[in-house]
Amino acid sequence: MKNIRHSSLQDLEALMKEWSEPAFRAKQIYEWIWKRFAGDINDMTNLSKSLREKLAAAYFIPKVKVHHSQFSSDGTIKNRLELHDGYYVESVLIPTDKRMTVCVSSQVGCSLSCKFCATGFLPRKRNMDFDEIVDEVVLANEQSLQHYGKGITNIVFMGMGEPLLNYKNVMKAIEKISSPDSLGMSPRRITVSTAGIAKMIRQLGDDQVKFKLALSLHAANDRKRDEIMPINETNNTDELIDALNHFYKMTKNEITFEYILFKDFNDSTKDADELVKLYRQVPADLVNIIEYNPIEKAEFMKPEDDKVEAFMKYLESKRVNARLRRSRGKDIDAACGQLANVDKATA
């Protein structure tokens, strides 16, 4: 059995020709897959019964399902999503007055082992296929319409996994999401976040992507970054600065730095000054200062409010465009760094 969503329109046209079916059937099937997001071949009701039977004998649709949802007191919704092979990933719908944002995952688990992130303590089981990523968005859009009466406006690849280590599927998912033949969302409303894979950031530039890029920085010197993000040992800050400048030169797209504050680790005035110096080496639009959300396996703590305020004031005094991002969904472990999953067998 083959995944029919991995068939292009041209593949379907060739199949219809082989089966002596009218050529227009290919477009009908394609629309069922990518416009109506059919969960089963038998749902394709404008196809003949015989054609549906032939398709069902050779193809299947591995639709992602919502295993269960959790609802935060602040309106955030976290979904545990079940994939066709029994693995779980998590996604988060974040409502605000102006935006409906879905935070999507790109891998089952993660291989980067960041010391402050719940997903980083999980093994990477596999990459998500592009159609599974699209399903995440479709399900979030349906949920947004159901609970808030409006569809999603923004997508952030900030869930489980490292998007740039699943480059092909992430790129193809964004292509589908932004295609007028599918969801038709503007790539300007999509942000891909990376822990810092310099080679692939440069590749994004070479591919002249249209979406925004965020770098999970969290420390502005290599010694501290090595300590909390092992990927920095092979992708140091100098390499990342060079890659980000290449990305901007090729795309002129928005770049954001993400910086989680950890008590007595990266929250001093000296740390802020190092961040300012790095910020000035890249045409970054924004620095998001993020509240730390504790997890069981990590020893980090959130700084006191006065320490956070002093850090923000220092950045402001140096004319850094910085914003303090308050975490959403903390009461359901849906906030930044808290996403995790388990295998179906141990759920």
Residue, then its C-alpha position, 0 to 999 in steps of 0.5 A: m500500500k502506498n501513501i496517496r498523498h506522496s503522489s503528485l498531480q502528474d503521478l495521478e494523471a499517469l495513473m488515470k491514463e494507465w487505468s483508462e480513466p478520464a484525465f480529469r479524475a486526477k485533479q478531482i483526487y488531488e483536490w480531495i487530498w489537498k483542498r478537502f483533506a480527505g481522511d479516507i479514499n471512500d470519502m471521495t464521493n464524486l469518483s465512481k465506486s469502482l475507481r474508489e475500490k481500485l484506489a483503496a486497494a493500492y493506496f491509503i491516507p495516513k491521516v494524523k488524528v487528535h489523540h486528546s486535547q488540553f485546554s489552558s486557562d489562558g485559551t491555549i490548546k495543546n494537542r497530542l497527535e497520533l501518527h499512523d505508526g503509533y508515535y505521538v507528537e504535540s502541537v499548540l494553538i495559541p490565541t491572541d486578540k490579533r492572531m491565531t498561531v499554531c506551533v507545529s512539530s517537525q520530528v518525533g523526538c529530537s536529536l539535539s539534546c538541548k539541556f533546558c527542553a523537554t523534547g531534548f530529553l527524548p530520542r529522535k524516532r523519525n522525521m515527520d513526513f510533509d503531509e503529516i506536518v500539513d495535517e497538524v496545520v489543518l487540524a489546528n485550523e479546524q480547531s481554531l474555527q470551532h473554538y474561536g470562530k476564526g482560522i489560524t493566521n500564523i504558523v511557527f515551526m517551534g514544536m518538537g524537533e529541529p526543522l532544518l534536520n528535516y529540511k526536505n519535508v519541512m520545505k515541502a510542507i510549507e510549499k503545500i501550506s502556501s499553495p493556492d491549490s491547498l491552504g493558500m497561506s502567505p509564507r510571510r506568516i510562517t516562521v521556522s525556528t532553528a537551534g542553529i544548523a549553519k549549513m542549512i541556514r545558508q541553504l535556506g538563503d540559497d533556496q531564497v525562501k519566503f518565510k521568516l527565520a528565528l534562531s534559538l540563541h539562549a546564550a551569546n558566547d560559545r562557552k555557555r552555548d556549548e553547555i546548554m546546546p551541544i549543537n553549538e560545538t559544531n555550529n558556533t556563533d561565528e558560523l551562525i552569524d555568517a550563515l544568518n548574514h548570507f540568509y538575509k543577503m539572499t532573501k531579505n527576510e525577517i530574522t528573530f533571535e530567541y533568548i530564554l532567561f535562566k537564573d544566574f546563567n545568562d541573565s546578567t548585565k554582562d550577558a546582555d552586553e554580549l547579546v547586544k554585540l552579537y545582535r549588531q552583527v546580524p540584521a535581526d529585526l527582533v530579540n524575543i526574551i522568553e520566560y523559562n518554563p521549568i521541566e522535571k529533568a532540568e535544573f534551570m530556574k526562572p530569574e526574579d522579575d527585577k532581574v528580568e526587568a534590568f535585562m530588558k532595560y539594558l537592551e532598551s538602553k542600547r537600542v535593541n528591538a527586544r520584546l519580553r514574551r510571556s509564556r502561554g499554556k504553562d498550566i498544561d505544559a504547552a509553553c516553550g520547551q515543555l512539549a514531549n511525547v511517548d510511544k503508543a506502546t507506553a502511553 
